[in-house]
Amino acid sequence: MPQVNITVEINESIYLRDPLSSALGKKMLQHTIILLDEIGFEDFNFKKLAKSMESTEASVYRYFENKYRLLTYLVAWYWDYMHFMIILDTRNVSDPKERLKIIVKTLVMALGNATTPEYIDQNKLHRIVVENATKVYHNKKVDQLQEKGFYTNYKKLVSTISSIIKEVDESFKFPRALATNIIELSLNSEYYMTHFPTLTDYDGSTECKPCRDTIVMIDYMLDRMLD
């Protein structure tokens, strides 16, 4: 798939300066993704990031107050990208059931680097989101941050998916809750299949990878719940 021209909108409250506005900022995102994928969020800090990108800590702090804000930016970027690709992938599909299946596949497979800017390694970013997305939402300041619009991209994605669920089954009472659970399953199922397979029905004995089994599982659940 050729690279797609993506315009991502991130709430200005998350950052001090948008990293997409400069070459240094884009380089910072590139190295953040590489480093987070390599050492994890817990061991990540701005000193290590500055060393990785051959710059200074002060230059990083010009863009973000702390590493939580930087992670929030990456997760927001990811969800806005996913929303863009879902709209793109379903634009010529009239059947809402088929659109929902395409959405599930897009969320789970996360596509590939051919569709993203060169400074975003989509496969690594996907792994980062799988491992760390809950850190963005599960914190003591969540209500305060929500008022500032930190989670707009995630909520926009939920809204789009829930509207398609209502097209599939107008009588279904919990479209937003189901949309949220589809998104969370697309992340958590892969994580559990990879690290805690005994908590799932995936035994690893087949050639199917966790991502493929996740798609089968979510499609099965949706077929059982929606008329």
Secondary structure, DSSP 8 states (H G I E B T S, - for coil): -----------GGG-SS-GGGSHHHHHHHHHHHHHHHHH-TTT--HHHHHHHTTS-HHHHHTT-SSHHHHHHHHHHHHHHHHHHHHHHHHTT---HHHHHHHHHHHHHH---GGGS-TT--HHHHHHHHHHHHHHHHSSTTHHHHHHTTTTHHHHHHHHHHHHHHHHH-TT-S-HHHHHHHHHHHHHHHHHHHHH-GGGSS--S-SS--HHHHHHHHHHHHHHHH--
